[in-house]
Amino acid sequence: MSFEDGWAAMNLDMPRRVPRTEYSVTTHWALISAVTGIEVCSESNEALRRRAARAFMKEWNYDFFWSTLIGGDEFGERRTSMGHAIYEADGSDYDAEVLTLFADPESALDFDPQEAFGQKSEADLVRRFEQHYKANCQSNGDGVNMTGVYVTLMSGLIDLLGWHTLLLAAGVDLARFGALADRYACWVGQYFSALAKADVPIVMVHDDIAWTTGPFIAPEWYRLHIFPHYRSFFEPIVASGKKIIFTSDGNYTDFIDDIAGCGVHGFVLEPSTDMGYIAEKYGRTHVFIGNVDTRALLGGSREQIRTEVERCMDVGKSCPGYFMAVGNHIPPNTPVDAALYYNEVYERLCRR
C-alpha cells in the first residue's frame, strides 16, 4: 500500500504507478486465502478475518479506502426495509423481510424529515466525523482515508421510502416529490455543515442518482431539486480546504458536468458511466476511480479480462488522478483464477 501514491493522485500530482482500490473483495475468503496464504473462511473468528483482510489489502496494494459514516441508521426504525438478496458466499446477508414505512405515496409525499428526526448537535456531528476518520486511519494507515455521507439526498429518499414507493410518489406528483426532496435536503444539510468544520481532509459523498440505463426521473427535475442542494452542501466544505469525491451507482454520465459544477474534486464510477468523457474533459482537473467491469471477471476469458483492464488503462493512465478499481465490486462468487489474473494484468500495466 502507498499513502504517498494515493495522496499524490488525490492532489493531481501524477504518481509513478496508477494507484488502486477495490470494493467488497475482503469477504471473498477463497481469494484472500489464495493471495495471503492465511486459511480463513466466513466461520473463522473475527480477529483472523480482520488480519487476513488486512494482509490481502496490503498484497493488492490498496492506496485508497472508500468509506462513509452517515447512512440509513441515522433514521432509526423510521425507514423502509427492502430486504436483501444473497451477496456473501455463505448467504448470511439474505433478508426476506420487507417493511414499508408509508402506506401509500400520498403519505410519503407529506413526510417531513425535520419533524421526524430533528436537529442534531453540530458539535456531536463534528466529533463523530473526526472519530470516524481517525479510526479509518488507524485501521488503514497505509492509504488515503476519508469520512462522509451515504444518504446524501436521493439515497436518503430511497432508504426512507423504498424504490416502489419512491417511484410511485414521483409518478403521482413530481412537484410534490420535489418539495419532499427539498425538505430532506434542509434536514440533511446539517451533516454537511458539520463536515465543513471537521478536521478531515477528504469527504466522500454518496448519492445513487441513476440506474444502469441512466436517470430514473427527468433530468431537469434533478437540476431543480438535487444539484442546487449539492452546491449549498459542498460550498463550505470546499471553502474549508477539503476535497470532495462523489459516488453514484449506475450511469450518471448525463450529470457529470452538473456534479463538477457543484464543486466536487473527483468521481467514483461504475462501468456504465462514460469514463472517456470524464478523462477528456476533467482528466487534468479531477480525480476519477474505477470503471473496470466485474462481468469480465465473473464470466470472461483471460483475454477479455486483459482487454477490460487495458481499456481502463488506455483512458486513465495519462491522467494524474486516476485510480484503478473494479467499479461494480468483486463479489464472492468471482472465480479465484479470474481475480488473480485481473490483479496480474493490473500489476503489469500500472507503471507509468
BATIDREN-919022 format. One record per residue: x, y, z of N, C-alpha, C, O in turn; residue in one letter. Coordinates in steps of 0.1 Angstrom, whole numbers, plus 5000, padded with zeros to 4 digits. Example, Ala and Ser with C-alpha at 12.3 -4.5 7.8 and 13.67 -1.06 7.14 Angstrom:
# residues 2
513249435078512349555078513249675078514249675085A 512849785071513749895071512950005079513450115080S 
This chain:
# residues 352
500849885000500050005000500950125000502050125004M 500350234995501150354995500250484997499550524988S 500350535009499750665011500250775001499550854996F 501550764999502250864990501650864976501350974971E 501450744970500850744957499450784957498950854948D 498650734967497250774967497050924970496250984963G 497950984978497751124981498251204969497651314966W 499351164962499751234950498651234940498351344934A 497951124938496851124928495751204932495151274924A 495451204945494351294951494651444948493751524946M 495951474948496351614945496751634931497451744928N 496451544922496751554908498251574905498651634895L 499051514914500551514912500851364908501151284916D 500951344895500951204889501951114896503151144894M 501551014903502550914908503150824897502550824886P 504150754900504850674890504050544887504250484876R 503150514895502250404892500750444893500450534901R 499850384886498450404888498050344901498050224902V 497550424910497150364923495850294922495150304911P 495450224932494250144931493550124944494050144955R 492250084943491450034954490549934949490449914936T 489849864957488749764953487649774964487849824974E 486549714960485349714969484849574971484749494962Y 484549544984483849424988484649294987484249194993S 485849294981486649174979487149124992487549004992V 487149195003487749155015486749055023487049015034T 485649015016484948895022484948785012484148685013T 485748795002485948674992487048594998488248604995H 486648505008487648435016488548335008489748325012W 488048274998488848184990489948264983491148214982A 489648384978490648464972491648514982492848514979L 491148554993492048605004493048505008494248525010I 492548375010493448265013494448245002495648215006S 494048244990494948224979496048334978497248304975A 495748454981496648564980497648574992498848594990V 497048555004497848575016498448445022499448455030T 497948335018498348205024497748185038498048085045G 496848275042496148255055494848175053494048225045I 494748065059493547985058492448055066492448055078E 491448105059490348185065489048165057489148135045V 487948165065486648145058485648235066486048295076C 484348225062483348305069483148265083482648345091S 483548145086483348095100484548115109484448085121E 485548175104486748205112486448315122485448395119S 487148325132486948425142487248565136487948575127N 486648665143486748805137488148855136488548915126E 488948825146490348865146491148815134491848885128A 490948685131491548615120491048675107491848705098L 489748695106489248755093489748895091490148935080R 489848975102490349115101491849105096492249185088R 492649015103494049015099494248965085495149015078R 493448865080493548825067493148925057493848945046A 492048995059491649105050492649215050492949265039A 493249255061494349355061495549305053496049385045R 495949185054497049125047496749125032497649155024A 495549095028495149095014495249235008495749254997F 494749335015494749475010496249525008496549594999M 497049475017498449515016499049445003499849504996K 498749315001499249244990498749304977499549304967E 497549344976496949404964497149554964496749624954W 497949604973498449744972497349854972497349934962N 496349844981495349954981495950084985496850094994Y 495650184978496050324981494950414986495250524989D 493750364986492550444988491550354995491350244990F 490850405005489850325013488550405013488350505020F 487650355005486350415004485550405017485550295023W 484950515022484250505035483350615037483650735033S 482150595043481250695047480750665061480850545065T 480350755069479850735082478350745083477750655090L 477750845076476250865078475450795068475450825056I 474750685073473950605065472450595070472050685078G 471750495066470350485070470150465085469050485089G 471150425092471050405106470650535113470050535124D 470950655107470550785112469050795114468550875122E 468350715106466850725106466250635117465050645120F 467050555124466450465134465550365128465850305117G 464350345134463350255129462450325118461650255112E 462550445116461650515107462250515093462750615088R 462250395087462850375074462150255068461650165075R 462150245055461650125048462750015047463950045046T 462349895049463249785047462949715034461849665033S 463849705025463649645012464149505011464049445000M 464549445022465149315022466549315015467049425012G 467149205014468449195008468649055001468448955008H 469149054989469448934982470748884987471548954994A 471148754983472348704988473548764980473448764967I 474448814987475748864981476948784987477848744980Y 476948775000478048705007478048555003476948495000E 479248495003479348354999478548255008477948155003A 478348285021477648205030476148235031475448175038D 475748335023474348375023473848445036472648465038G 474848495044474448555057473748685056473148735066S 473848745045473248885043471848875037471248975035D 471348755035469948745029468948785039469048755051Y 468048865035466948925043465648925035465549005026D 464748845039463448835032462448935037461348945031A 462749005048461749095054461649225047462649295045E 460449255043460149385036459149465045458049415047V 459549585049458749665057458649805051459649865047L 457449855050457149975043456850085054455950065062T 457550195053457250305063456050375059455350425069L 455650385047454450465042453450375036453750285028F 452250395040451150315035450850345020450350255013A 451050465016450750495002451650614998452250675006D 451750644985452650754981452250894986453050974988P 450950914988450451034993451051065007451451185010E 451050965016451650985029453151015028453751085036S 453750945019455250975017455451115012456451175017A 454651165004454851304998454651415009455151525008L 453951375020453751475031454851465042454751535051D 455751365041456751345051457651465053458051525043F 457951495066458851605069460051545077459851515089D 461251525071462351475079462751555091463151495101P 462651685090463051765101462151735113462651725125Q 460851725111459951695121460151555127460051525139E 460551455118460751315122462051295130462051225139A 463051365125464451335131465051445138466051425146F 464651565136465051685144466451725141467151675132G 466951825149468251885147469251815156468951785167Q 470451795150471451725158472351835164472351955160K 473151795174474151885179475351895169475951785166S 475652015164476752025155478051975161478851915154E 478252005173479551965180479651815180480751755178A 478551745182478551595182478751545168479551445167D 478151605158478451565144479851585140480451495134L 480451695144481851725141482751615148483651565141V 482451585160483251485168483051345161484051275160R 481851315157481651185151482451165138483151065135R 482451275129483151265117484651255120485351175113F 485151335129486651325132487051195138488051145134E 486251135147486551005152486450895141487350805141Q 485550905132485450805122486650815113487250715109H 487050935109488250955101489550895108490250825102Y 489650925121490850885128490850725129491850665128K 489650665132489550525132489950465119490650355119A 489550525108489850465095491350475093492050385087N 492050585097493450595096494150495104495250445100C 493650465116494350365124494250225118495150145119Q 493050195111492850065105493650055092494149945089S 493750165085494250165071495250275069495150365061N 496350265078497250385078498150395066498850495064G 498150295057499050295046498350355033499050365023D 497150405034496550465023495750585026495750635038G 495050645016494250765018492950725024492250635019V 492550795035491250765042490350885041490750995036N 489150865046488150975045486950945055486950835061M 486051035055484751005061483651065052484051125041T 482451055055481451115046480051075048479651015059G 479151105039477751085040477250985028477551015017V 476550885032476050795022474650835017474250825006Y 473850885027472450915024472251065020471451135026V 473051115010473151255008471851315004471451415011T 471151264994469851324991468951214984467951164991L 469251174972468351074966468550944973467550864975M 469750914978469950784985469250784998468750685003S 469150905005468350915017466850885014466250825022G 466350945003464950915000464650774996463650715000L 465650704990465550564986465450484999464650395000I 466350515009466350445021465050465029464550365035D 464550585029463350615037462050555031461250495037L 461950565017460750535010460750395004459750325003L 461950345001462050224992461750254978461050354975G 462250174969462150204955460650214950460350304943W 459850124955458550114950457750244953457150304944H 457750284966457050404970457650524964456950624960T 459050534963459650644957459250674943458850784939L 459250564935458850584921457350614919456950694911L 456550554928455050594928454850734931454150804925L 455550784942455450914947455851014936455151114933A 456950984929457451074919456451074907456251184900A 455850964904454850954893453551014896452951074888G 453151014909451851074913451951224912451051284907V 453051284917453151424917454551464918455151474929D 455151494907456651524906456951654913458051664919L 456051744913456351874920456351854935457251904942A 455451774940455451744955456551664959457151674970R 457051574950458151494952459451584953460351554961F 459451684945460551774946460551854959461551874965G 459351884964459251954976459751864988460351914997A 459451734987459951634997461451634996462051635007L 462051634984463451634983464051754989465151754996A 463351874987463851994993463851995008464752045015D 462751935014462651925028463751835034464351855044R 464051725027465051625031466451705031467251685040Y 466651775020467951855019468051955030469151965036A 467052015034467152115046467552035058468252095066C 467051915060467451845072468851785071469551805081W 469151725060470551655059471651755058472751725060V 471351885054472351985053473152005065474352045064G 472651975077473351995090474651905090475651945096Q 474551785083475751695083476851765075478051745078Y 476551825064477551885056478152015062479352045060F 477352085070477852195077478852155088479852215090S 478552035094479551985104480751935097481851955102A 480651875085481851825078482751945074483951935074L 482152055071483052175068483852215080484952275078A 483352195092484152235104484952115110485852145118K 484751995105485551885110486951885105487251925093A 487851835113489351825109489551695101490051595107D 489151695089489251575080489651635066489251735062V 490551565059490951615046490151585034490051655024P 489451465034488651415023487251375027487151305037I 486251415019484851385022484351305010484451344999V 483751185014483051105004481651135004480951125015M 481051174993479651204991479051094982479451084971V 478151014988477450904980476050944978475350984987H 475550934965474150954962473850884949474350914939D 472950784950472550704939471550774931470350764934D 471950844921471050934913470750874899469950934891I 471250754897470950694883470850544884471450484894A 470250484874470350334872471350304862472050394856W 471550184858472450144848472150214834473050244826T 470850234832470450294820470450444820470250514810T 470750504832470750644833469750704843469350624852G 469450834843468550884853467150824853466650784842P 466550804865465250744865464150844867462950804868F 464450974868463551084868464051184857465251184854I 463151264852463551354841464751444846464751494857A 465851454838467051524842466751664847467451714856P 465851734842465551874846465051874861465351974868E 464451764865464051764879465251764888465251834899W 466251684885467551684893468151824893468651874903Y 468051894882468652034882467852134890468352244893R 466652094893465852184902465952144917465952234925L 466052014919465851964933467051884939466951844950H 468051864931469251784936470451874935471051904946I 470851924924472151984923472252124930473352154935F 471152204930471252324938471652294953472352374959P 471052184958471352144972472852104973473552134983H 473352024963474751984963475552114964476552114972Y 475252214956476152334957476152394971477252434975R 474952404977474952464990475652375001476252425010S 475552234999476252145008477752165007478452165017F 478152164994479652154992480452284993481652274996F 479752394991480452524991481352545004482452575003E 480752525016481552545028482652445030483652465036P 482452325025483452215026484652245017485752235021I 484352295005485452334996486152455001487352465001V 485452545007486052665012486952635024487852705027A 486652525031487452485042488752415038489552375047S 488952395025490152325020490052175019491152115016G 488952125021488751975019488551935005488152014997K 488851815002488451754989487251674990487051604999K 486351684979485151604979485151514967485451544956I 484951384970484851284960483351234960482751204970I 482851224948481351194946481251044940481951004931F 480250974946479950834942478550824939477650864946T 478250764927476850714924476950584917477850564909S 475950494920475850374912475250414898474850534896D 475350324889474650344876475450424866476650454868G 474650474857475250564846474850704848473650744845N 475750784854475450924856476151014847476551134850Y 476550964835477251044825476551174822477151284821T 475151174821474451294818474651404828474351524825D 475151374840475251464851476651504855476851574865F 477651454848479051474851479251624852479851674862I 478851704842479051844842478351914854478952004860D 477151874857476351934868477151914881477252004889D 477651784883478251754895479551824897479951874907I 480351834886481651904886481352054889482152114896A 480252104884479952244887479552274901479452384905G 479252164909478852174923480052184932479952214944C 481252164926482552184933483252054937484252064944G 482851934933483551814937484951814930485251874920V 485851734936487151714932487351584924488451554918H 486351494925486551364918485251284918484251314924G 485351174910484251084907484650944909485650894905F 483750864916483850724917482850664907481650694907V 483250564898482450524887482150374887483050294890L 480950344883480650204879480950204864481150304858E 481050084857481450074843480450144834480850174822P 479250164837478250224828478450374826477950434816S 479150444836479350584834480550594824481550524825T 480550694815481550714805482750774810482850894812D 483750694813485050744819485750824808486550914811M 485650784795486250854785485951004785486751094782G 484651034787484151174788484851244799485251364798Y 484851184811485551244822486951274820487451374823I 487651174814489151184811489351304802490251374803A 488551304792488751414781488451554787489251644784E 487451564795487051704799487651734813487951854815K 487851634822488251664835489451594840489851594851Y 490151524830491251434834492451514840493251444846G 492551644837493651714843493251794856494151844863R 492051794859491551874870490851794881490551854892T 490451674878489751594887490251454889490951394880H 490051394901490251254903489151174897488051214897V 489451054892488350954889488850814892490050784890F 487950734896488250604903487350494897486150504898I 487950384892487150264889486950244874487850274866G 485750194871485250164857485550024852484849994842N 486449954857486649814853485349734856484749754866V 484849654846483549584847483749444853484449364847D 483149424864483249294871482749174862483149064865T 481949204853481449094844482549024836482448904833R 483649104834484749044827485448934836485948834831A 485448964849486048874859485048754862485448644863L 483748784862482748674866482648574855482548454858L 482648614842482448514832483348524819483148454810G 484248614820485048644808486348554807486748494817G 486948544796488148474794489348564799489148674802S 490548504799491648584803491848694793492248804797R 491648674781491748784771490748894773491149014772E 489548854777488548964780488949044792488649164793Q 489448974802489849044814491049144811491049254815I 492049094803493149174800492649294791493049404794R 491749274782491249384774490449484782490549604779T 489749444792489049534801489949624809489749744810E 491049564814492049644822492749734812492949854816V 493149684801493749774791492849894787493350004785E 491549864785490649974782490750084792490850204788R 490650054805490750154815492050214816492150344818C 493150144815494450204815494650294803495350404804M 494150254791494350344780493650484782494150584777D 492550484789491850604792492450684804492750804803V 492750604815493150674827494650694830494950784838G 495450614823496850624827497550754825498550784832K 497150824815497750954812497151074821497551184820S 496251034830495551134838496151124853496251014858C 496551234859497251224872496451174883496951124893P 495051184882494251144894493451024892492451004898G 493950934883493150804880493550704890494750674892Y 492550634896492750514904492150394897490950404893F 492750284897492250154891491350094902491650094914M 490150044898489249964906488249894897487849944887A 487749774902486549714896485449794901485049794913V 484749874892483849974896482549914902481949984911G 482149794898480949734904481249614912480549514913N 482349624920482749534930483249394925483049354914H 483949324934484449194931483749104941484149084952I 482549044937481748964947482448834950483348784943P 481948764961482548634965482448524955483148424956P 481548534945481348424935482348444923482248374913N 483148544924484148564913485148454913485748424924T 485448394902486448284902487748334906488248434902P 488448254915489648304921490748324910491448424910V 490848234900491848244890491548374882492548444878D 490348414880490048534872490448654880491048744874A 490248654893490648774901492148784902492648894901A 492748664903494248674904494848724890495848794890L 494248684879494748724866494448874865495348954859Y 493348924869493049064869494149144876494649244871Y 494449104888495549164895496849164888497649254888N 497149044882498349034875498449134863499549194861E 497449144856497449244845497549384850498349464845V 496849414861496949554867498449574871499049684867Y 499049484878500449504882501449514870502349594871E 501149444859501949454847501849594840502749644834R 500649654842500349774834500449904843500350014837L 500549894856500350004864501450114864501250224868C 502650064860503750164860503650264848503350224837R 503950384851503850494841505250504834505450584826R 
